[in-house]
Amino acid sequence: MIRDRMNELIEILNRANYEYNTLDAPTITDQEYDNYLRELIKLEEKHPELKRSDSPTVRVGGEIVESFGKITHEIPMLSLSNVFNESEIIAFDERIRKEVSNPEYTCELKIDGLSVSLLYKNGKLVRGATRGDGVTGEDITHNVRTIKNIPLVLSEPIDIEIRGEIYMPKDSFEALNEERARNGMDLFANPRNAAAGSVRQLDSKVAASRNLSSFLYHLPEAEKFSLDSHYETLQFMKRLGFTVNPNIRKVSNIDELLGFIQEWTDKRNTLPYEIDGIVIKLDNLMDQKKMGYTAKYPRWATAYKFPAMEVYTKLKDIRFSVGRTGQVTPNAILEPVLLAGSTISKTTLHNEEYVTLRDIRIGDIVAIKKAGDVIPEVVKVLIERRNGTEIPFEMIHECPICGSSLVRLENEAAYYCKNPHCDAKKIEGLIHYASRDAMNIEGFGDSIVEDFYNMGYLKSFSDFYSLFQFKEELMELEGFGNKSIQNLLDSIESSKSNSLERLLFALGIRHVGKKTAKILAMYFHTMDHLQKATYDELVSVRDVGSIIAKSIVSYFENEDNNRVIDELRLAGVNMSFLGRPIELNEAFMNKTFVLTGSLESITREEAKEKIERFGGKTSSTVSSKTDVVIVGQKPGSKYDKAKELGIMIWTESEFISKIEIS
């Protein structure tokens, strides 16, 4: 029967994919594979009603989506902390050994690609999603299905989520850029950017043509499958049909760990794909649970980043920019140079002091490197390459935009434009307000904000919420249409529902960053309460010192600032904290807590959440600044150090009694 033959072909092709991509041990030739695939395609064309969702023919793409749906990760996809040298690796190992006896680590190559979450139901792929911000990602299922070494059906009919990395092999990247060059298109800077751009194509045929690949490396709920170690988990994932990087090694001491890092530092360029470091994970899963998590990272893992590359180029000019706070910053204009896969033509010089201490001059040959493989910076001047034509640096004393006199604040190296009507400050403030970490109004890139400002549509924060009145006019602008403008308006409307901490950060209050904004929102709960807060009330809040408190009081004493907030309130912007507010409790307020040992009635993360909600903060180390050490079963050296320093000690039952009273 035709159905039987199609099922047989699917079984043959899926098994061949597994043997080729995962086991690296093919049992049929490429020619045989192509013949089977052509036969299946013809049968599916004649009998579309018999086509299966797990057919290998979906790898060629064809599905087109209108936009990327949002996916909420039930378990957040946290990033890893970074270490950059041997001493930091040793310090990581020492922190682990304070909690874990004789730890073993699994070392893996850090693939330079795009993080992905794969969800399977009854063994069948039902969803692929990007990491996004760790909590919310994008649904890229239609493109994930085109990646040949991601199984559509597992070897076992189980429900499971697997995480890993999608990447573009070096040869695929080179072929793609050659094709783009032939077609007069811009080239991708590096394989990672190419991979990210490929999985975010609305047409899956485009993604299919890019020859992407994957390595899978994490099972969030490994305990459900009776697994004891990360190394064992990787083998389990491989048996299910996933491609696991073969260059992994379990080590039992710091010398073996450093040896693995040195080996792959030397061999990284021999690989057919890009890596940017080594991932180090505590191997035992129970030990991982014991180590727990910070707000951003697992404590049981870290990533060693390879040393930043350094290149030389000419500093052609120094130009000045004005930020949202009015800070005037010198920037180096460089002869474009390729650095770690990116073309660098400009970088900040921070302030006058930074430039003069290094005697950076226009015309110098300078060394550029990327700090942490991310931010380019001028690290030194090649003085021996000077020829006498170089021009010494001179700090300007008038704003390059509005011409106002600049002011250097006491105890600061930076100069500021104090003109409240300076266009540059206003534009940068609007860009910051719409940015991802602030109000997260998608679609408002720097150039769009600047264009809308110059056209008169955006002059203040509240103007974002009046743009709907000009929809017809905006649709007539070059590069805009009904759909793009509607997407902007929808994102603006959505931003009204943000929690208070996003708004506080978006307002650009001096010295109030993301972390401080969250603390203020938790403590004061509403904008109205914060506006009325006194200096003494503010400095009593943990992590809010004198400088921050003075800045906040000064901000709310300014009638123009209060008018902006009133306008936002009238526009319907939420003015309340949407999380759980601080519940004042004298046992916890402004105290630092350290947890040690295993807690039986509450998880370590739950305990930390309680401490922070009641006004305290947690630390991982015991010091003279520690107020209380909470001791569970089998406490470690932290307990001994607490006794030595005479620090107050609570048992788990004492801790529970105090939070239950609250």
N, C-alpha and C positions, 0 to 999 in steps of 0.2 A: 504493500500500500504506500501511497505518496507520503502520508503522515509519518509512517514508520521510517521511510527513507530519510525524511527531513530530520526526525529525531536522531537517527543514527549519525547523520552528517554533523549535527550540532554536538553530539557526544564526542565524535572524532576530533572536531576542530577545537572544542573547549579543552579536551585533554592535551592536544598538541600545543595550545597556548600555554598551558600550565607547565608542560615539559620544557618548552623553549624558554619562557620568561622567568619561571620560578626555579625549576630544577637545573636549568642550563644543560639539559640532556635530551635533545629532540630525538624522536624515534621515526619521524617521517621527514622527507625532504621539503624544501620550500616549494618546489614544483608540485609535489603531491598536495601540499596544503592549499596552494592556489587553485588547483583543479577541484578539490572538494568545495572550496569557498565559492567558486564560479557556479558549480552545480547547485549549491544551496540557494544562491542569489536567483538563479533562473526559476527554481521551484517556488520560491517565495513570491516572485513576480507573477507567476501563473496562478498561485493559490495564496493570495494575501491573507485570507481568513485563517490560514494555518500557521502564520508566522508567529513565533514565540518571542516573548519579551527578552529572553536571555540568549537570543540568537547572536552568533558572532558577527552577523552582518550589521548590527547596530554600531560596530566599531567604525564604520565609514561615515557616520554622522547622518545628518538630514533633518533632525529635529531642530526647530527654531522657536525660541521663546521671546515674548515681547519685552520682558524685563526680568531681573533676578529677584526671586522671592526671598524674604528674610527667614532665617532659621535660628531658633533659640537652642543653644547647646544645653542639654539637661545637666551635663557636667562641664563646667567652664574649661575652655582650652587655654590653659595658662602658658605663658612663655617661660624661658629658662633664664636664670641669672647667668652673668658672664664672668669669666676669669681670663686674665690676659698674660700671666706670667707664672713661672714656677712657684714663687712664694705664695701667690694667691691659690694655686692648686693645693699646695701643702696646707694652707690655712683651711681650705674646704675639707680636706681629709681629717684634719685635727678636730674640726667642729663635729664631723660625723662620729669620730672615735670617742667623743665625750658622751655620746648617747648610745653607741652601738659597739659591742665587743667584736673584735676581729672582722671588720666589714670586708665584703667582697664587692667589686664594682664590675659592671658591664660597660665596656668602652665601645662607642660607635662613631662612625664618620658623620659629621654634621652636614647634611645635604643642603646645598644652596638652592632652595626651591620655594614652593608655596605649600603651607600647611593645609591638610585636608582631613575631613572626618567622613568616614564611610559607614552607613547604617544598613544592616542586613536584617530582614525578617524571614524566618523559616529558611535561612540560607540564601536568600535572593537579595540582590542589591536593590534598595528602594530609595536611597538618598545619598548624595554627595554634597558636602558643604565646605565653604572656606572657613578659616578661623575667625575672620572679621576682627572684632574688638575683644574676642575671647568669650563673650556671652552671646552675641548675635553675629551670625555669618550669612553668606549668600548661598542660595540653592544653585549648585552647578551640576546637578545630576545628569543633565543632557550631555554635558561635555565629558564628565567622568566616565560615562559609558563608552566613549570612543577610545579610551586609553587601554591598550591591548593587554597590559599585565595587571590590570585591576579585574579580578574575577567577577563575573555577573552572577555566578552561582558558586557557593562554597562546597567543599567536600562533605560538609555535615549540615543538616537542615536546622540551624540554630539562629537565635536572635542575638545579634552582637554589634557593637560599634568598634571600629578600628580606626586609628589615626596614623598619619604619616605625612609624606612629602611628595608632591607632584613636581617633577623637574623636566627640563629639556636637555637631552644629551648634547655634548659638544658638537658632534657631527650634524645633528638636526639643526642646531643653532646656526652653524656656518652655512648650511644649505638654505635655510630660511633667509638669512641676510643676503646671500648671493642672489636669491630670487627677487627680494625687495629692491636690491640695487639695480637689477635689470629692468624693473618696473618703475624706477625713479621714485621709490618710496623711502621714507626715513628708516634708518637701520635701528634695530634693537641694541641697547647698550651692552647687555649681557644676557646669558641664558635664563637667569632668574626673572628678569623683566619680561623676556619673551614668553616664559612659561605662565607668568601671572596674566599677561595680556591674552594668552591663548585660552585659558580656562574661563575668561570673562567675555568670551564671544557669545553673542546671542544665537548665532548659527553654528550648530555642532559640526557641520562639515568643515568649517575653518579649523576648529580644534582638532578634528580628526586628521587634517592634512599636516599638522605640526609635529607629529611623531613624538608625543609626550610619553613619559614613563613615570614610574612611581617606586618608592620604597616605603614600606609600612613598618612602624616601630613601636606603637603604643596601644595597649588594650586597657581602657580606663577602668573596667570592672573585672580584672583578672581573677579575683577571688571567686567569682561565680562559676568559674571553670576549674576550680580546685587546683590552681597553679600556685607555686610557692616562690618562684623567682622570676626576675625579668628575663634572664637568659632562657629559662624554660618557656616563658611566654612567647618569645620570638620563634622558638621551634614549633610551638603550637600554631602560631599564625602562619608559618610556612606550610604546615600540614593542611591548613584550611585552604591554601591556594594563593596566599599573598606572597609577593616578592619582598624578601627580607635581605637587606644588604649583607653580603657574605663576609665583609671585613669587620667582624665584631670579635671582641676578646674579653673573657672574664679574667680579672686580675685580683690579687689578694693583698698587694702592698703598694706603697707609693712609688717604689722603684719601677715595678712593672707598669704602673699607670703612666709614669713619665716616659718610659721606654716606648709605649704604644704611641704616645703623642709625638715623640721625636721621629719615629718611623714614618708616620703619615704626614708629618710636616715636610719630610724629605721626598715622599712619594706622591704628594697630592696632585702634581702636574701629570702623572702617568695615568690618571684615571680618565675614563671617557665621559665623566660628568664633573661638575664643579662642587667642591666642598669648601666650607669656610671655617672649619674647626673640628673639634672632637667633643662629643657629648659623653659625659661621665654620669652614670646612674648607680645608685646603691642597688645591689642585685636582689637582696631578700625583700619580698613584698611586705612582710610584717614589719621589717625595719623601716621601710619607706613610710608605712602608716605611722610608726612611732615618731619619725622625724617631722611629719606633717608639712604644712604649707605656710608661707607668708601670704599677704594679700595678693601678690603678683606671681610668686614663684614657688615651686616645690623645693623644700629644703634638702631633699634627698638627691638632687641632681643639679648639674651645672654644665655650662658649655664653655670650653676653652676656645677662644677666638685666635686664629692665626695672627702673627704679627702684621701690623698694617704695612702695606707697601709704601714706598717712598719714591717720588719722582721729582725731577727738576724742570722748572719752566721759568719764563720771564714774566716779571711783574710789570705790566704795561702802564698801569695807572692806579691811582687811589681815589675812589669816589665816595661820597658821603650819602648815607640814607637816614631817614627819620622814622623811628618806630612809633607805636601807638602811645607810649608813655612820653614821647618827645625826645627820647634818647637819640643822639646823633652818633652814628657808627661809621668809622672808616672801613671801606671794603676794598680788597685787592682785586683788580681786574687783570686776569692772567691770559697769557697765550694758551689757548685750549690744549689740554693734555689729558691723556687717558690714564686713569688711576683706579685700580681694582675694578675694572669693568665699566667705569662711568667717565664721561668727558667732563672735566672740571675747567671752568672759565672764570669763576668768581668765588671768593670766600671772604668771610668776615675777618677783620683785623681787631675786632673787639673795642678797643679804646686807644686814646693817645698814649697811655703808659705802655701798653702792649707793643706798640710800634716803636716808640723811642728806646725802650730797653733793648730791643733787638736790632735797632738801627736799620729798620726796613726802609728802603728807598725805591722811588720809581725808577725802573730800568734794571733793578737787581735780578740776578738769577737766584731763585729761592727753591727750597726743598718743601714739597707738599706731601702730607700723608693724611690718611683718614683715621681719625680717632675712633677706635672700636670698629673699624671697617665701615663707618657711616659718615661722619662729618669731616669734610676736608679742612685742613688748617695749615698755615705757614709755620714750619717748625724751626727753620734757620735760614740765614742768608749766606750765600757762597761769596764771602768778601773777596777771596782770591780771584774771582772772575770779574771784578769791577774794572771798568776802563776809564773812569773819570767823568763819564757823561751822566751818571746817576743823579737824581734830584732828591735832596733830603726831604723828609716828611715835615709838613707844617699843618698843625691843627687849625681848622677854620674857627671863626668866632661869631659867625652869623649863620642862621638857619639856611640851608641850601634851597629850601622851598619858599619860605615866606620872608626871609631876610631879617627876622628878629634876632636880637642879641642872644647868644647862648650863655647858659649859666652852668657852672660846675658846682654841684652840691657838696657840702661838707662831708668828708670821709668817703667820697666816691671818686672813681677815676673818670667817670663818664660826664659828658656835657649834655645839656638838655635845652630844647626849645620850649619856652614857657608860654608861648602864644596859644591860647585855647582855640583860636580859629585857624590854626595852621592846617592846610588841606592834607598834608602828608600824615599828620597825627590822626586826623579824622578817618582817613582811608584805612590806615593800619588798624585803628580801633574797630572799624566795621568788619574788616577781614577777620580779626580775632574773634569778634562776637559770633560770626557764622561758622567758625572753625570746628573741627571734629570734637575736640576736647571741651569746647564751650557749648554753644547752643546746637551744634551739629546740624546746620542747615545745608543739606547736600546740594551740590551743584553750583555753589557760590565760590568759585575759584578767585584768586587774587585779581585777575584781569577783569572778570565780570563785575566784581564789586567796584573796582576803579572806574570802569566804563559807566556803570549805573550812577556812581557819584558824580562824575563829570557831566552826565546828562541831566542831573538834577533829581533823579528818582530816589537816591539814597543819600541823606544828609545826617540822619541820626538813627539810633537803634530801632526806634519805633517805626521808622519808615519801611522797614522790612514788612511790617504787618499792614501796610497800606498799599503795597505793590499790586494787590489784586484789582485795585481801581484803575490801573493802567495796563491791564492785560492786553487789550486790543492794540495799544501803542507798542508795547514790548514785542508782540508777535510780528510787527513789521520790521524789527531790527534785523540786520544781516546775521545769519547763523541761528536765529531763533524761530521756532514754530509753535503751533498750539500745544503739542505734546511736551516740548522742552520747557516752555513757560509754565504749563500746568504742573509739571514735576517740581519746579521751583516753588510754586505756590503751595503745593501739597506739603513739601518739606518745611516751608515756613509755618504752615498751620500746625504741623506735627510738633514743631519746636515749642509751641505754647504749653505743651504738657510736660516739659522737662521738669525735673526736680530742682529745688532751689539752688543746690550747690553748683549746677551748670550755669545758672544765671549769674551767681556771684562771681564765678570765674570769668564769665563773658563780659561783665561790666568793666573789667580791667582795673580793678582797685589795686593800687600800688602795693606790692609785697604779698598780695593774696593769690597764691597759686592754687592748683587743683586740690592738693591735700588740705590746705588751710580752709578753702571754700567748703569742703565736705565737713570738716570739724565744726565750722561756724554754723552750717545748716543744721547739723545734728543737735547742737547746743541750743540755738535760738529758734529753730523750727519755722519761723516765718520771717519774711523781709521786714515787716513792721516792728517785730521785737528787736531785730538786729539794728535797725535804724535808730532805735531809742536806747541802745546799749551804751553804758558809760565806759570810760577808760578803765575804771576799776573792775567792772564786770568782764570786760574783754581780757584783761591780763590774767584774770583768774581761770580762764579757759586753758586747758593743756595745749602746749605747742603754739600758743599765741603770746608772743613776748611784747615788750614795750614798743618796739619799732612798728610791728604789725598793728597793734592796738591804736597807736597814734595815727597811723595811716587811715584806718577804718573810721575813726572819729572825725578826722579831717575831711574824708570823702563825704560823709553824711552831713557835715556842717555846710557843705556847698549846696546852695539852692538849685543851681543848674543840674547837679547830679540827682537831687530829689525829684526835680521836675521830669527828668528822663525816666526814673523809676515809675512815677505816676502815669506817664504816657504808656509805658509798657503794661502797667496794671490795667489801664483802660482798654488796651488792645487785647486783653485776655490772656496775657502771659502769667503762668502759674507763679505764685510767690511763696509757696510752702515746700518744706522738705517732705518728700514722699516715702522716705525710708522710716526706720524706727528711730524716734528721737532719743536723745540722752535722758536717762532717768536718774536724776541727781541722788547720789548715795554716798554718805560721808566715808563709808568703809572703802570706797573705790576712788572717789574724786581726786584727780591730779596725782595719783599714785602709780608707780611703775611695778608691774608684776612679772615674775618669771615662773614658768611651769616646768616641772621636772617629774619624771616617772610616768607610769601608765595610769590614766584616769579611767575608772570603771563605770561611773554613772553618767558621764558626759564626755563627748569627744573634745579633743584639744581645741579644735576650731570653734566649737560651740562655746567653750570656756572663754576663749579670746573675745568672741562676739559679745558675751555677757559683760566682761570686764570693760570693754570699750563703750558699751551702751550705758554703763553706770558711771562713766566719766574717767576711767583709768586707761592705761596703755600697757602694752606687753613688750617684753624684750626677750631676746634669746640668750643673753649672758647676765650673770650675776656680778654686780659691782657695788661700789659704795652708794650709787644713785638708786639702787633697787630698794623698794619699800617692803615688798612681800614676796616670798617664794612659796608657791603652792605645790605640795608634795603628794604624788600619787604612789602607786606600787613600784618597787624597785627603783628608787630615785638614784640619779647618778652623782657626778662630782659637784653639780650645782648645789645639791643639798649640803654637802660638806663645806663648800665655800660660804654658803649662807650662814651656817653655824659659826664658822671661823670669823665672819664679819659682824656677827650679832644681829643679823637681819631677821625680821619677824617671819615666822613659818606658820602656814596654815595647812592642815590636813585637808584631804578632799572633802570630808564630811563638814569641816568648818566652812570651807568655801561654799559648798552647796547650801548650808544653812543661811549664809549671808545673802546669797542671790535669791533664795526662796522668801526671805523676809521682805525683800524688795518686791 
